[in-house]
Amino acid sequence: MDFDRTYADYLDNDGIAALQALEAETGTRILAYYTPPQAAGLSKAHLEKLQALEKKLCVRLVAYETHGG
């Protein structure tokens, strides 16, 4: 799988390779955070929209504050 460096430009090729090797070994998807993400403080209306979209798409969605804004 290609690695999207949009928010992870601090990982070099060796770091990415190590992460992907551990993913392959464990059979899991591992998320790497330089700084733990801050959960978004959604309004009640936005939370309801997010929950409705979860139901429609049959997925779990997580909203985080954007990096550096």
PyMOL commands that set and color helices and strands:
alter all, ss='L'
color gray80, all
select helices_A, chain A and resi 13-26+44-57
alter helices_A, ss='H'
color red, helices_A
deselect
rebuild
show_as cartoon
